[in-house]
Amino acid sequence: MTIKEEGQEYAQVSRLLGNNRVECICFDGQTRLGHICGRIRKKVWINVGDIVLVGLRDFQDAKCDVMLKYNADEARKLKQRGELPDNVELNKTDKGAEVEDDVPFDFGEI
C-alpha cells in the first residue's frame, strides 16, 4: 500500500467533470481540480466518493494530479492507521441517493 510523501496529499473525489478531470476535496482543507494521469486513465475507474492520492503542483495550488486510487480495504486501513481524518465517510457514492415518486400519470389507467 502506498503512503503519501512530501508533495502528495490524500483526497476524496466530490465530482466527475469529464475530460479526465475530477473535483477533489483534499484533506489539507482545500478543494482542487484533479487531472487523472495517463497511466491510470483507462485502467482504473474513478467514482464519486473514492479516496485517491494526488500529487500537488508547486506552480498551481488550485490543481493537482490524481496518481492512485485506493480500494475500499486500503482506505479503511489508511483510516485505521490515522492517515485519514476521522470525519471522512468511506464508500460514499451517489448510488444511494433517494428518488422521488413523482410520476405524472397513474399506472392503473393503462
Beta strands, then each sheet from edge to edge (+ up, - down):
strand 1: 8-18
strand 2: 21-26
strand 3: 31-36
strand 4: 51-56
strand 5: 63-70
sheet 1: 1+ 2- 3+ 5+ 4- 1+
end
